[in-house]
Amino acid sequence: MLKLFEYNWQVRKEWLDWCETVSREELLKRRTGGIGYLLPTLYHIVAVEYGWICGGIQEHAIDIPEFGDVASVQQIRDLSERCHAELAPFLYNWNDSLEERIMIDITDEGEEEPHTYGEVLRHLIAHEIHHIGQLSVWAREIGKEPVSANLVGRVFSSHPDSRPS
């Protein structure tokens, strides 16, 4: 699973770099599907990953700012790096004994839903990949080449001190 998280982190960084080449108007223009906007989608990816791992699994008190408080590419990049620094040690220390541990999710309706840690982590991987696909479609709609979603040929560092650069 770690390689897929590293893949997502690498692609996320590339999407944030890509966003630097697009006007703010395009980044915040309403689009069809998903969250409906390029930049808020990247914010959503970061907030969901951080919320589930640090807030849910690790039960830490977390601070996820509202999108309006981090509504620039650089602020979302900074948020992503801050969240990554907090959650990466947990993932780099993952072991099979954690797979079936249970966390309790509180739904929007206030219901308790149990999930295994492994299920949550696999969901987060799929969640980000899903949204990356939406970003790719939107990039093509504005006539820009999307970030490559290809996993083949990418190089990953499983070093505990690795951070997005």
GROMACS elastic network, one bead per residue, 0.5 to 0.9 nm:
[ bonds ]
;  ai    aj funct       b0    kb
    1     4     6  0.52945   500
    1     5     6  0.64872   500
    1     6     6  0.87657   500
    1    91     6  0.87726   500
    1   121     6  0.78981   500
    1   122     6  0.74945   500
    1   125     6  0.82215   500
    2     5     6  0.50927   500
    2     6     6  0.61721   500
    2     7     6  0.85251   500
    2    91     6  0.66946   500
    2    92     6  0.71312   500
    2    94     6  0.83471   500
    2   158     6  0.76487   500
    3     7     6  0.60468   500
    3     8     6  0.86252   500
    3   156     6  0.69890   500
    3   157     6  0.85518   500
    3   158     6  0.76047   500
    4     8     6  0.61709   500
    4     9     6  0.85696   500
    4   125     6  0.66513   500
    4   151     6  0.88117   500
    5     8     6  0.50184   500
    5     9     6  0.61314   500
    5    10     6  0.85326   500
    5    91     6  0.85183   500
    5   121     6  0.88956   500
    5   124     6  0.85956   500
    5   125     6  0.63711   500
    6     9     6  0.50504   500
    6    10     6  0.60685   500
    6    11     6  0.85375   500
    6   156     6  0.64036   500
    6   157     6  0.76925   500
    6   158     6  0.78511   500
    7    10     6  0.51760   500
    7    11     6  0.61344   500
    7    12     6  0.84588   500
    7   151     6  0.69721   500
    7   154     6  0.78585   500
    7   155     6  0.87183   500
    7   156     6  0.72780   500
    8    11     6  0.51599   500
    8    12     6  0.59020   500
    8    13     6  0.85532   500
    8   125     6  0.72290   500
    8   128     6  0.67856   500
    8   129     6  0.71232   500
    8   132     6  0.88549   500
    9    12     6  0.50444   500
    9    13     6  0.62420   500
    9    14     6  0.86881   500
    9    80     6  0.89634   500
    9    84     6  0.85070   500
    9   164     6  0.70385   500
   10    13     6  0.52472   500
   10    14     6  0.63870   500
   10    15     6  0.87833   500
   10   154     6  0.89720   500
   10   156     6  0.83728   500
   10   164     6  0.70935   500
   11    15     6  0.61625   500
   11    16     6  0.86366   500
   11   132     6  0.82525   500
   11   147     6  0.72921   500
   11   148     6  0.77976   500
   11   149     6  0.71543   500
   12    15     6  0.50177   500
   12    16     6  0.62372   500
   12    17     6  0.86159   500
   12    42     6  0.76071   500
   12    45     6  0.87951   500
   12    80     6  0.88805   500
   12   128     6  0.86762   500
   12   132     6  0.81285   500
   13    16     6  0.50765   500
   13    17     6  0.62317   500
   13    18     6  0.85568   500
   13    77     6  0.76246   500
   13    80     6  0.87910   500
   13   164     6  0.69498   500
   13   165     6  0.79081   500
   14    18     6  0.60593   500
   14    19     6  0.85938   500
   14   147     6  0.65424   500
   14   148     6  0.87670   500
   15    19     6  0.61113   500
   15    20     6  0.87947   500
   15    42     6  0.82134   500
   15   132     6  0.84997   500
   15   135     6  0.84360   500
   15   146     6  0.81319   500
   15   147     6  0.62198   500
   16    19     6  0.50025   500
   16    20     6  0.67063   500
   16    39     6  0.86066   500
   16    42     6  0.78961   500
   16    73     6  0.64540   500
   16    74     6  0.82015   500
   16    76     6  0.81721   500
   16    77     6  0.67097   500
   17    20     6  0.53396   500
   17    21     6  0.73784   500
   17    73     6  0.84280   500
   18    21     6  0.55087   500
   18    22     6  0.71662   500
   18   146     6  0.79481   500
   18   147     6  0.72537   500
   19    22     6  0.52333   500
   19    23     6  0.79316   500
   19    24     6  0.85704   500
   19    27     6  0.72502   500
   19    38     6  0.83386   500
   19    39     6  0.77495   500
   19    73     6  0.67496   500
   20    23     6  0.77521   500
   20    24     6  0.88458   500
   20    73     6  0.68866   500
   20    74     6  0.86878   500
   22    25     6  0.82146   500
   22    26     6  0.64711   500
   22    27     6  0.67909   500
   22   144     6  0.89450   500
   23    26     6  0.52855   500
   23    27     6  0.63767   500
   23    28     6  0.88066   500
   24    28     6  0.62191   500
   24    29     6  0.84347   500
   24    39     6  0.87811   500
   24    72     6  0.82020   500
   24    73     6  0.89207   500
   25    28     6  0.53524   500
   25    29     6  0.58902   500
   26    29     6  0.50324   500
   26    30     6  0.85469   500
   26    37     6  0.85396   500
   26    38     6  0.77861   500
   26   142     6  0.80426   500
   27    30     6  0.87272   500
   27    37     6  0.65200   500
   27    38     6  0.50041   500
   27    39     6  0.53106   500
   27    40     6  0.82393   500
   28    31     6  0.88769   500
   28    36     6  0.88076   500
   28    37     6  0.55518   500
   28    38     6  0.63967   500
   28    39     6  0.63599   500
   28    40     6  0.75752   500
   29    36     6  0.81111   500
   29    37     6  0.59989   500
   29    38     6  0.77054   500
   30    36     6  0.54991   500
   30    37     6  0.53892   500
   30    38     6  0.85174   500
   31    34     6  0.84765   500
   31    35     6  0.83675   500
   31    37     6  0.57362   500
   31    38     6  0.82091   500
   31   138     6  0.73950   500
   32    35     6  0.84755   500
   32    36     6  0.56258   500
   32    37     6  0.83532   500
   32   138     6  0.85395   500
   33    36     6  0.54388   500
   33    37     6  0.87419   500
   33   134     6  0.75784   500
   34    37     6  0.80431   500
   34    41     6  0.79722   500
   34   131     6  0.74477   500
   34   134     6  0.71547   500
   35    38     6  0.81624   500
   35    40     6  0.70355   500
   35    41     6  0.57716   500
   35    44     6  0.80753   500
   35   131     6  0.87045   500
   36    40     6  0.79942   500
   36    41     6  0.74550   500
   37    40     6  0.56374   500
   37    41     6  0.60456   500
   37    42     6  0.89536   500
   37   135     6  0.86305   500
   37   138     6  0.86385   500
   38    41     6  0.53449   500
   38    42     6  0.67840   500
   38   134     6  0.86621   500
   38   135     6  0.63319   500
   38   138     6  0.75070   500
   38   139     6  0.86201   500
   39    42     6  0.52931   500
   39    43     6  0.64446   500
   39    44     6  0.86916   500
   39    71     6  0.75993   500
   39    72     6  0.77894   500
   39    73     6  0.72095   500
   39    76     6  0.83418   500
   40    44     6  0.60020   500
   40    45     6  0.86148   500
   40    67     6  0.68521   500
   40    71     6  0.77189   500
   41    45     6  0.62388   500
   41    46     6  0.87819   500
   41   131     6  0.71062   500
   41   132     6  0.88435   500
   41   134     6  0.89065   500
   41   135     6  0.79754   500
   42    45     6  0.51225   500
   42    46     6  0.64636   500
   42    47     6  0.86913   500
   42    76     6  0.75336   500
   42   128     6  0.89829   500
   42   131     6  0.82476   500
   42   132     6  0.87178   500
   42   135     6  0.88459   500
   43    46     6  0.52961   500
   43    47     6  0.61302   500
   43    48     6  0.85867   500
   43    67     6  0.68172   500
   43    70     6  0.82894   500
   43    71     6  0.84107   500
   43    76     6  0.61003   500
   43    77     6  0.88722   500
   43    79     6  0.83472   500
   43    80     6  0.81104   500
   44    47     6  0.50828   500
   44    48     6  0.59547   500
   44    49     6  0.84763   500
   44    67     6  0.84022   500
   45    48     6  0.54166   500
   45    49     6  0.62475   500
   45    50     6  0.86094   500
   45   124     6  0.86950   500
   45   127     6  0.76848   500
   45   128     6  0.59728   500
   45   131     6  0.76097   500
   46    49     6  0.53571   500
   46    50     6  0.60911   500
   46    51     6  0.83889   500
   46    76     6  0.82285   500
   46    79     6  0.76114   500
   46    80     6  0.57537   500
   46    83     6  0.74227   500
   46    84     6  0.85966   500
   46   128     6  0.88268   500
   47    50     6  0.52256   500
   47    51     6  0.58128   500
   47    52     6  0.85046   500
   47    64     6  0.64391   500
   47    65     6  0.86206   500
   47    79     6  0.87055   500
   47    80     6  0.83155   500
   47    83     6  0.83019   500
   48    51     6  0.50575   500
   48    52     6  0.60717   500
   48    53     6  0.84828   500
   48   124     6  0.77465   500
   48   127     6  0.88389   500
   49    52     6  0.54930   500
   49    53     6  0.61610   500
   49    54     6  0.82193   500
   49    83     6  0.84950   500
   49    87     6  0.87029   500
   49   121     6  0.87048   500
   49   124     6  0.61516   500
   49   125     6  0.87764   500
   49   127     6  0.88836   500
   49   128     6  0.84734   500
   50    53     6  0.53906   500
   50    54     6  0.55108   500
   50    55     6  0.69688   500
   50    56     6  0.87046   500
   50    62     6  0.82623   500
   50    64     6  0.82335   500
   50    80     6  0.87394   500
   50    83     6  0.59132   500
   50    84     6  0.76966   500
   50    86     6  0.83169   500
   50    87     6  0.68839   500
   51    54     6  0.56741   500
   51    56     6  0.62276   500
   51    57     6  0.87464   500
   51    62     6  0.73017   500
   51    63     6  0.88713   500
   51    64     6  0.77855   500
   52    55     6  0.56475   500
   52    57     6  0.62572   500
   52    58     6  0.84468   500
   52   105     6  0.87010   500
   52   120     6  0.73685   500
   52   121     6  0.84273   500
   52   124     6  0.81388   500
   53    56     6  0.54782   500
   53    58     6  0.61344   500
   53    59     6  0.81682   500
   53    60     6  0.89607   500
   53    87     6  0.65862   500
   53    90     6  0.83739   500
   53   117     6  0.87450   500
   53   120     6  0.82067   500
   53   121     6  0.79028   500
   54    57     6  0.60739   500
   54    59     6  0.61675   500
   54    60     6  0.55793   500
   54    61     6  0.78175   500
   54    62     6  0.69499   500
   54    83     6  0.85406   500
   54    86     6  0.73946   500
   54    87     6  0.61270   500
   54    90     6  0.87849   500
   55    58     6  0.59049   500
   55    61     6  0.61497   500
   55    62     6  0.58065   500
   56    59     6  0.50983   500
   56    60     6  0.75428   500
   56   103     6  0.67537   500
   56   104     6  0.74706   500
   56   105     6  0.69123   500
   57    60     6  0.82937   500
   57   102     6  0.82529   500
   57   103     6  0.58043   500
   57   104     6  0.83321   500
   57   117     6  0.67420   500
   57   120     6  0.85234   500
   58    87     6  0.89951   500
   58    90     6  0.84886   500
   58   103     6  0.88138   500
   59    62     6  0.86041   500
   59   103     6  0.88961   500
   64    67     6  0.88491   500
   64    79     6  0.85959   500
   65    68     6  0.80707   500
   65    69     6  0.61963   500
   65    70     6  0.70381   500
   65    79     6  0.87773   500
   66    69     6  0.54597   500
   66    70     6  0.70048   500
   66    71     6  0.87457   500
   67    70     6  0.52874   500
   67    71     6  0.56271   500
   67    76     6  0.87103   500
   68    71     6  0.51490   500
   68    72     6  0.88652   500
   69    72     6  0.87541   500
   69    75     6  0.84794   500
   70    73     6  0.81487   500
   70    74     6  0.83184   500
   70    75     6  0.50086   500
   70    76     6  0.58798   500
   70    78     6  0.89630   500
   70    79     6  0.78762   500
   71    74     6  0.85629   500
   71    75     6  0.66592   500
   71    76     6  0.69844   500
   72    75     6  0.52050   500
   72    76     6  0.62407   500
   72    77     6  0.85178   500
   73    76     6  0.52485   500
   73    77     6  0.60692   500
   73    78     6  0.85972   500
   74    78     6  0.60711   500
   74    79     6  0.85334   500
   75    79     6  0.60968   500
   75    80     6  0.85062   500
   76    80     6  0.59823   500
   76    81     6  0.85059   500
   77    80     6  0.50596   500
   77    81     6  0.62070   500
   77    82     6  0.86332   500
   78    81     6  0.51338   500
   78    82     6  0.61386   500
   78    83     6  0.85836   500
   79    82     6  0.50782   500
   79    83     6  0.60603   500
   79    84     6  0.83601   500
   80    83     6  0.52116   500
   80    84     6  0.59119   500
   80    85     6  0.85331   500
   80   164     6  0.86962   500
   81    85     6  0.61034   500
   81    86     6  0.87464   500
   81   163     6  0.74325   500
   81   164     6  0.65570   500
   81   165     6  0.86008   500
   82    85     6  0.52332   500
   82    86     6  0.65974   500
   82    87     6  0.89596   500
   83    86     6  0.52010   500
   83    87     6  0.62392   500
   83    88     6  0.83418   500
   84    87     6  0.52411   500
   84    88     6  0.54967   500
   84    89     6  0.87285   500
   84   163     6  0.73643   500
   84   164     6  0.79582   500
   85    88     6  0.57491   500
   85    89     6  0.74387   500
   85   161     6  0.89067   500
   85   163     6  0.70507   500
   86    89     6  0.68681   500
   86    90     6  0.80900   500
   87    90     6  0.55768   500
   87    91     6  0.67554   500
   87    92     6  0.89567   500
   88    91     6  0.51178   500
   88    92     6  0.60245   500
   88    93     6  0.85113   500
   88   160     6  0.74893   500
   88   161     6  0.86408   500
   88   162     6  0.85557   500
   88   163     6  0.83703   500
   89    92     6  0.50464   500
   89    93     6  0.60948   500
   89    94     6  0.85747   500
   89   160     6  0.64205   500
   89   161     6  0.82641   500
   90    93     6  0.52303   500
   90    94     6  0.62015   500
   91    95     6  0.87344   500
   91   160     6  0.89399   500
   92    95     6  0.87982   500
   92   158     6  0.73244   500
   92   159     6  0.77872   500
   92   160     6  0.58062   500
   93   160     6  0.82487   500
   94    97     6  0.83010   500
   94    98     6  0.68865   500
   94    99     6  0.86130   500
   95    98     6  0.58632   500
   95    99     6  0.74609   500
   96    99     6  0.53485   500
   96   100     6  0.82492   500
   97   100     6  0.70993   500
   97   101     6  0.77052   500
   98   101     6  0.53987   500
   98   102     6  0.88076   500
   98   116     6  0.84824   500
   98   117     6  0.65391   500
   98   118     6  0.73118   500
   99   102     6  0.86613   500
   99   116     6  0.65995   500
   99   117     6  0.55346   500
   99   119     6  0.78971   500
  100   115     6  0.86466   500
  100   116     6  0.51182   500
  100   117     6  0.62275   500
  100   118     6  0.64749   500
  100   119     6  0.84099   500
  101   115     6  0.81833   500
  101   116     6  0.53020   500
  101   117     6  0.56775   500
  101   118     6  0.79396   500
  102   114     6  0.62017   500
  102   115     6  0.54994   500
  102   117     6  0.61164   500
  103   113     6  0.83097   500
  103   114     6  0.57072   500
  103   115     6  0.55108   500
  103   116     6  0.61816   500
  103   117     6  0.66916   500
  103   120     6  0.89252   500
  104   112     6  0.61096   500
  104   113     6  0.55037   500
  104   115     6  0.63498   500
  104   116     6  0.87358   500
  105   111     6  0.80590   500
  105   112     6  0.56659   500
  105   113     6  0.50185   500
  105   114     6  0.61076   500
  105   115     6  0.72078   500
  106   109     6  0.77772   500
  106   110     6  0.55596   500
  106   111     6  0.54824   500
  106   113     6  0.62511   500
  106   114     6  0.87962   500
  107   110     6  0.51099   500
  107   111     6  0.52197   500
  107   112     6  0.64153   500
  107   113     6  0.71072   500
  108   111     6  0.74544   500
  115   118     6  0.82683   500
  115   119     6  0.64144   500
  115   120     6  0.66342   500
  116   119     6  0.51549   500
  116   120     6  0.63589   500
  116   121     6  0.87531   500
  117   120     6  0.51406   500
  117   121     6  0.62322   500
  117   122     6  0.86817   500
  118   121     6  0.52011   500
  118   122     6  0.61958   500
  118   123     6  0.85047   500
  119   122     6  0.52649   500
  119   123     6  0.60987   500
  119   124     6  0.87007   500
  120   123     6  0.50041   500
  120   124     6  0.62415   500
  120   125     6  0.87939   500
  121   124     6  0.50779   500
  121   125     6  0.63851   500
  121   126     6  0.87687   500
  122   125     6  0.51537   500
  122   126     6  0.62969   500
  122   127     6  0.84786   500
  123   126     6  0.51790   500
  123   127     6  0.58707   500
  123   128     6  0.86723   500
  124   128     6  0.62634   500
  124   129     6  0.86059   500
  125   128     6  0.55638   500
  125   129     6  0.63703   500
  125   130     6  0.86690   500
  126   129     6  0.51231   500
  126   130     6  0.59836   500
  126   131     6  0.86853   500
  127   130     6  0.51517   500
  127   131     6  0.64245   500
  127   132     6  0.87129   500
  128   131     6  0.51849   500
  128   132     6  0.61103   500
  128   133     6  0.87036   500
  129   133     6  0.63916   500
  129   134     6  0.89083   500
  129   149     6  0.84235   500
  130   133     6  0.53012   500
  130   134     6  0.67564   500
  131   135     6  0.62880   500
  131   136     6  0.86313   500
  132   135     6  0.50062   500
  132   136     6  0.62273   500
  132   137     6  0.88083   500
  132   147     6  0.87656   500
  132   149     6  0.76573   500
  133   136     6  0.50579   500
  133   137     6  0.64538   500
  133   138     6  0.87980   500
  133   149     6  0.80138   500
  134   137     6  0.51973   500
  134   138     6  0.63022   500
  134   139     6  0.86019   500
  135   138     6  0.51197   500
  135   139     6  0.60371   500
  135   140     6  0.87085   500
  135   146     6  0.75482   500
  135   147     6  0.87672   500
  136   139     6  0.50671   500
  136   140     6  0.64026   500
  136   141     6  0.87179   500
  136   145     6  0.80089   500
  136   146     6  0.50431   500
  136   147     6  0.70392   500
  136   148     6  0.85264   500
  136   149     6  0.85371   500
  137   140     6  0.53010   500
  137   141     6  0.63379   500
  137   146     6  0.78894   500
  138   142     6  0.65863   500
  138   143     6  0.88068   500
  138   144     6  0.87816   500
  138   146     6  0.84640   500
  139   142     6  0.54420   500
  139   143     6  0.64652   500
  139   144     6  0.52334   500
  139   145     6  0.63554   500
  139   146     6  0.54276   500
  139   147     6  0.86947   500
  140   144     6  0.52874   500
  140   145     6  0.61488   500
  140   146     6  0.66797   500
  141   144     6  0.75154   500
  142   145     6  0.89987   500
  145   148     6  0.85819   500
  146   149     6  0.84227   500
  147   150     6  0.89402   500
  148   151     6  0.83981   500
  150   153     6  0.77632   500
  150   154     6  0.78700   500
  151   154     6  0.57771   500
  151   155     6  0.89581   500
  152   155     6  0.87977   500
  157   160     6  0.85726   500
  157   162     6  0.66155   500
  158   161     6  0.84692   500
  158   162     6  0.70633   500
  159   162     6  0.53697   500
  160   163     6  0.84920   500
  162   165     6  0.87225   500
